[in-house]
Amino acid sequence: MVATPLLLYCIFADKIESMKTISAMIFAAGLGTRLFPLTADKPKALVEIKGKTLLERAILKLESAGIEHIVINIHHFGEKIIEFLKQHRFSAQIEISDERNLLLDTAGGLKFAEPLLRNSEHILLYNVDIISDINLENLYNFHLKSGAAATLAVRNRNSSRHLLFDEQMTLCGWRNHKSGEEIWARNVAYANEFAFSGIHIIRRELLSNIPDNTKLSITPFYLESAKDHLIKGFLHNENFWMDCGKIEDIQTIECSEIF
């Protein structure tokens, strides 16, 4: 069956409208120590790649998916992020979660920002140092259809640490290849290894399991949650993806023709 122009419009409108109902949070509070000396006088979020900051790239990525409400957490040189946002106009409503008094890491930072996210059932989380052409609408639709409490974008790539998933792409564990440490949330006969992409969607109700005012990373939180909640992996090997958290990563992109 060939869809009529009207039907095609309705499908597209529903898809964009669905993304408008969720909020996003950009994790931008990191110290950026791996990017020193670029971060000697500014936060990692304001490091530029080909004339555009990492923060602007992340905001535009979320806006292009139809997201209209974004929370950004700040710590290191946080006032410079506030000033940057005052000087640049974006279509999304942007709010600041201020962690300048205490850096809480990813899960702790998410919990701290919860009052700003109370109107959204689902929250898309995005690390500011990630550049990718991942289709966020596909990620969101997968998340909704699976009924997962959280959905993590993952890839086949070299990493010293991998998340472990069963054949249904349900999170079951974590492995550190350097130390040999393993953490298991579910017993499985065989697990597939995938590297986390720093892009994920979580149901807001799961935030009730994060303690208040506690420094906590998102990975151990997901592993603990996976014991009694459905945590899914979304495989996106076909997409471009790069972590720009190190000097050599920035140099690689600057010298490339990717953008």
C-alpha positions in Angstrom: 0.0 0.0 0.0 1.3 3.4 -1.0 0.7 6.1 1.6 -1.0 9.2 0.4 0.7 12.6 0.9 -1.8 13.3 3.8 -1.1 10.0 5.5 2.7 10.7 5.2 2.2 14.1 6.8 0.2 12.5 9.7 2.9 9.9 10.3 5.6 12.6 10.3 3.5 14.9 12.6 2.9 12.1 15.1 6.6 11.2 15.2 7.7 14.8 15.9 4.9 15.4 18.3 5.9 12.4 20.4 9.4 13.9 20.9 7.8 17.1 22.0 6.3 15.4 25.0 9.7 14.5 26.6 12.4 16.5 28.2 16.2 16.1 27.6 19.1 16.6 29.9 22.6 17.4 28.7 25.4 16.3 31.1 27.7 19.3 31.0 29.1 19.5 34.5 32.2 17.5 34.1 35.6 18.9 34.9 37.1 18.2 31.5 40.4 17.1 32.9 41.2 15.0 29.8 40.8 18.1 27.7 43.3 20.3 29.6 44.7 22.8 28.6 41.6 23.5 26.5 39.6 23.5 29.7 42.0 25.7 31.7 39.7 28.7 31.3 36.3 27.2 30.2 34.1 24.2 30.7 34.3 21.2 28.4 30.9 22.1 27.0 32.4 25.3 25.5 35.3 23.6 23.8 34.9 24.3 20.1 35.1 22.0 17.1 35.3 23.7 13.8 33.9 26.9 15.2 30.9 25.4 17.1 30.9 24.5 20.8 30.1 21.0 22.0 27.2 22.4 23.9 25.7 24.1 20.9 26.1 20.9 18.9 24.3 18.9 21.6 21.4 21.4 21.9 20.9 21.5 18.1 21.0 17.8 17.9 18.1 17.6 20.5 16.2 20.4 18.9 16.4 18.7 15.5 14.6 15.7 17.0 11.7 18.0 18.1 12.6 18.3 21.8 11.4 21.5 23.2 12.6 21.4 26.8 16.3 20.9 27.8 18.0 20.9 31.2 21.7 21.4 31.4 23.7 20.7 34.5 26.7 22.9 35.3 29.7 22.9 37.7 33.2 23.7 36.3 33.1 27.3 35.0 29.4 27.1 35.2 28.9 30.8 35.0 30.4 30.7 31.5 27.8 28.3 30.3 25.1 30.6 31.7 26.6 33.5 29.9 26.9 31.5 26.6 23.2 30.6 26.8 22.3 34.3 27.4 24.2 35.2 24.2 22.8 32.5 22.0 19.2 31.9 21.1 17.8 28.4 20.8 14.2 27.3 20.0 14.0 24.9 23.0 13.2 26.1 26.5 16.5 25.7 28.4 16.9 25.4 32.2 20.0 25.1 34.3 20.6 22.6 37.1 23.3 24.3 39.1 25.8 21.9 40.7 28.5 24.4 41.3 28.4 23.7 45.1 28.7 20.0 44.7 29.5 17.8 41.6 27.1 14.8 41.8 28.2 12.7 38.7 25.6 11.5 36.2 23.0 9.6 38.2 23.4 12.0 41.2 23.1 15.0 38.8 20.0 13.5 37.2 18.4 13.2 40.6 19.3 16.7 41.5 17.6 18.0 38.3 14.5 16.0 39.0 12.3 19.0 40.0 13.0 20.5 36.6 12.0 17.3 34.8 8.8 16.6 36.7 6.5 17.2 33.8 8.0 14.5 31.5 7.3 10.8 31.8 10.5 10.1 29.7 13.8 11.9 29.8 16.5 11.7 27.1 20.0 12.0 28.5 22.9 13.2 26.4 26.6 13.6 27.3 27.9 16.9 26.0 31.1 15.5 24.6 29.3 13.0 22.3 28.9 13.8 18.6 26.7 11.4 16.6 24.2 11.2 13.8 22.1 8.7 15.8 18.4 8.9 15.0 16.9 10.0 18.3 13.3 9.4 17.1 14.2 5.7 16.4 15.8 5.4 19.9 12.7 6.9 21.5 10.2 4.7 19.5 12.3 1.6 20.4 12.2 2.6 24.1 8.4 3.1 24.0 7.7 -0.2 22.2 9.9 -2.2 24.5 8.2 -0.9 27.7 11.7 -0.5 29.2 12.4 1.5 32.3 15.5 2.8 30.5 17.0 2.3 27.1 20.8 2.7 26.4 22.3 3.4 23.0 25.2 1.0 22.5 27.7 0.1 19.8 30.2 -2.6 18.8 33.5 -0.7 19.5 36.7 -1.2 21.3 36.5 -0.2 25.0 38.1 -1.2 28.3 34.6 -1.5 29.7 31.5 -3.1 28.2 27.9 -3.5 29.1 26.6 -7.0 28.8 23.2 -7.9 27.2 21.3 -11.1 26.6 19.9 -12.2 23.2 16.9 -9.9 23.7 19.2 -6.9 24.4 18.3 -6.8 28.0 21.0 -5.5 30.3 22.5 -8.2 32.5 25.9 -7.1 33.5 29.1 -5.1 33.1 32.8 -6.1 32.4 36.0 -4.2 33.0 38.6 -5.8 30.7 41.6 -4.1 32.4 40.8 -5.1 36.0 38.8 -8.3 35.2 36.0 -7.0 37.4 32.5 -8.2 36.5 29.1 -7.1 37.8 26.0 -9.2 37.1 22.4 -8.1 37.4 20.9 -11.2 35.8 22.0 -14.8 35.3 22.4 -15.7 31.6 24.1 -18.5 29.7 25.7 -16.1 27.3 26.1 -12.3 27.1 27.0 -9.9 24.2 29.4 -7.1 24.9 28.6 -3.6 23.7 30.0 -0.2 24.6 27.8 2.5 26.0 27.3 5.6 23.7 26.4 8.1 26.4 22.9 8.6 25.0 20.0 7.1 26.8 16.3 7.4 27.7 14.9 6.8 31.2 11.4 6.8 32.7 11.1 9.5 35.3 9.6 7.1 37.8 13.0 5.3 38.0 14.6 8.4 39.5 12.8 7.6 42.8 15.5 4.9 43.3 18.4 7.4 43.2 19.3 8.8 46.7 19.2 12.6 47.2 22.4 14.6 47.2 24.6 11.6 46.5 27.5 11.4 44.1 26.6 8.5 41.9 27.5 7.4 38.3 24.7 6.2 36.0 26.3 2.8 35.1 26.2 1.3 38.6 22.7 2.7 39.0 21.5 1.0 35.8 23.2 -2.3 36.8 21.4 -2.2 40.2 18.1 -1.3 38.5 18.4 -4.1 36.0 17.9 -6.6 38.8 14.2 -5.8 38.9 13.6 -3.4 36.0 13.7 -3.9 32.3 16.8 -2.0 31.0 17.2 -2.4 27.2 20.1 -1.8 24.8 19.5 0.0 21.4 22.2 -1.0 18.9 23.2 1.7 16.4 26.3 0.5 14.7 25.3 2.2 11.4 25.6 5.7 12.8 28.6 8.0 13.1 29.6 8.3 16.8 32.6 9.9 18.6 33.5 10.7 22.1 35.2 14.1 22.2 36.5 13.8 25.7 40.2 13.8 24.9 42.6 16.2 23.1 43.4 13.7 20.4 39.6 13.2 19.7 39.2 16.9 19.1 42.3 16.9 16.9 40.9 14.0 14.9 37.6 15.7 14.1 39.3 19.0 13.4 41.4 17.4 10.8 38.6 15.4 9.2 35.9 16.3 6.7 33.1 15.0 8.9 31.5 18.4 9.3 
